[in-house]
């Protein structure tokens, strides 16, 4: 077997589990993965944060502690494997609404993976560059304009 860095090996393992999943998501325990790769759980957290982010097209839900778990879902799994869209493009809460709208549109298959990554980067820049809810509000305006122009 090729000598890959630990991070790449953990990422590959999780992606292989995800690709074999019949329902489009996996649930794992940090501790079990850490034992499998003979590392500490914080290294698993690092892989999740850097390789399985929304920006890369994944949703990660986790709970720490004794009964803790990590759920990973690809936004680009087959549409029948994704939850129903929630219509978040019209969300009033701009801070969370922009991110929710982007995720909702991804679940609907409104754009390609590349387009998702571009829009995600734009949202991140707007949130970092504008104070308060202004970044999210502006991003929602962009999404609504794209929708009005028939892009999705």
C-alpha positions as CSV (number, residue, x, y, z in Angstrom):
1,X,0.0,0.0,0.0
2,X,1.2,3.5,-0.8
3,X,2.5,5.5,2.1
4,X,-0.1,8.4,2.3
5,X,-0.2,11.0,4.9
6,X,-2.6,10.2,7.7
7,X,-5.0,13.0,6.7
8,X,-5.4,11.7,3.2
9,X,-5.9,8.1,4.5
10,X,-8.7,9.2,6.8
11,X,-10.3,11.3,4.1
12,X,-10.2,8.4,1.7
13,X,-11.6,6.0,4.2
14,X,-14.6,8.2,5.0
15,X,-15.3,8.9,1.3
16,X,-15.2,5.2,0.6
17,X,-17.8,4.6,3.4
18,X,-19.9,7.5,2.0
19,X,-19.8,6.0,-1.5
20,X,-21.0,2.6,-0.3
21,X,-23.8,4.1,1.7
22,X,-27.2,3.2,0.5
23,X,-28.9,6.3,1.9
24,X,-26.4,9.0,1.0
25,X,-24.9,9.6,4.5
26,X,-22.8,7.9,7.1
27,X,-22.6,8.0,10.8
28,X,-19.3,7.2,12.5
29,X,-17.7,7.7,15.9
30,X,-14.5,9.8,16.2
31,X,-13.1,7.5,18.8
32,X,-13.5,4.4,16.6
33,X,-12.0,6.0,13.5
34,X,-9.1,7.3,15.7
35,X,-8.5,3.8,17.0
36,X,-8.6,2.4,13.4
37,X,-5.9,4.8,12.3
38,X,-4.0,4.8,15.6
39,X,-4.4,8.5,16.2
40,X,-6.1,10.9,18.5
41,X,-9.8,12.0,17.9
42,X,-8.7,15.6,17.3
43,X,-7.0,14.4,14.1
44,X,-10.4,13.1,12.9
45,X,-11.9,16.5,13.8
46,X,-9.2,18.2,11.7
47,X,-10.0,16.0,8.7
48,X,-13.7,16.7,9.1
49,X,-13.1,20.5,9.3
50,X,-10.7,20.7,6.4
51,X,-11.9,17.9,4.0
52,X,-15.6,17.7,4.6
53,X,-16.7,21.3,4.8
54,X,-19.8,22.9,3.2
55,X,-17.4,24.6,0.9
56,X,-16.3,21.2,-0.4
57,X,-19.9,20.0,-0.7
58,X,-20.5,18.2,2.5
59,X,-22.8,18.6,5.5
60,X,-21.3,17.4,8.8
61,X,-23.3,17.1,12.0
62,X,-21.5,16.0,15.1
63,X,-22.1,15.6,18.8
64,X,-19.2,15.0,21.2
65,X,-19.2,12.9,24.3
66,X,-19.8,9.3,25.3
67,X,-22.7,8.8,22.9
68,X,-21.2,11.2,20.3
69,X,-21.3,10.7,16.6
70,X,-20.4,12.3,13.3
71,X,-22.8,12.3,10.4
72,X,-21.5,13.1,7.0
73,X,-23.7,13.8,3.9
74,X,-22.5,14.8,0.4
75,X,-24.6,17.6,-1.1
76,X,-23.9,15.9,-4.5
77,X,-25.2,12.5,-3.7
78,X,-28.0,11.2,-5.9
79,X,-31.0,13.6,-5.5
80,X,-33.2,10.8,-4.1
81,X,-30.7,10.3,-1.3
82,X,-31.0,14.0,-0.1
83,X,-33.6,15.5,2.2
84,X,-36.4,17.4,0.7
85,X,-35.6,21.1,0.0
86,X,-37.0,23.5,2.5
87,X,-37.5,26.6,0.4
88,X,-34.9,28.6,2.3
89,X,-34.3,31.0,-0.5
90,X,-37.0,33.1,1.0
91,X,-35.6,32.9,4.6
92,X,-35.9,36.1,6.6
93,X,-32.9,35.5,8.9
94,X,-30.1,36.7,6.6
95,X,-27.3,35.4,8.8
96,X,-28.3,31.8,8.6
97,X,-30.7,32.2,5.7
98,X,-28.0,32.7,3.1
99,X,-26.2,29.5,4.0
100,X,-29.5,27.6,4.3
101,X,-30.6,28.9,0.9
102,X,-27.3,27.8,-0.7
103,X,-27.7,24.3,0.9
104,X,-31.3,24.1,-0.1
105,X,-30.5,24.9,-3.8
106,X,-27.7,22.4,-3.7
107,X,-30.1,19.7,-2.5
108,X,-32.4,20.6,-5.4
109,X,-29.6,20.2,-7.9
110,X,-29.8,23.8,-8.9
111,X,-26.2,24.0,-9.9
112,X,-23.0,22.0,-10.5
113,X,-20.5,21.2,-7.9
114,X,-18.2,23.9,-9.3
115,X,-20.9,26.5,-9.2
116,X,-21.7,25.5,-5.6
117,X,-18.0,25.9,-4.6
118,X,-17.9,29.3,-6.3
119,X,-21.1,30.5,-4.6
120,X,-19.9,29.2,-1.3
121,X,-16.7,31.1,-1.6
122,X,-18.6,34.3,-2.5
123,X,-20.8,33.9,0.6
124,X,-17.8,33.3,2.8
125,X,-16.1,36.5,1.5
126,X,-19.3,38.5,2.0
127,X,-19.8,37.2,5.5
128,X,-16.2,38.0,6.4
129,X,-16.1,41.4,4.7
130,X,-19.4,42.9,5.8
131,X,-20.6,43.6,9.3
132,X,-23.6,42.0,11.0
133,X,-26.1,40.4,8.7
134,X,-25.2,42.6,5.7
135,X,-23.1,39.8,4.0
136,X,-25.9,37.3,4.2
137,X,-28.5,39.8,3.1
138,X,-26.5,40.8,0.0
139,X,-25.9,37.1,-0.8
140,X,-29.7,36.4,-0.6
141,X,-30.2,39.3,-3.0
142,X,-27.7,37.7,-5.4
143,X,-29.5,34.3,-5.2
144,X,-32.9,35.9,-5.8
145,X,-31.6,37.8,-8.8
146,X,-30.1,34.6,-10.2
147,X,-33.4,32.8,-9.7
148,X,-35.3,35.7,-11.3
149,X,-33.0,35.5,-14.3
150,X,-33.8,31.8,-14.6
151,X,-30.4,30.4,-13.6
152,X,-32.1,27.8,-11.3
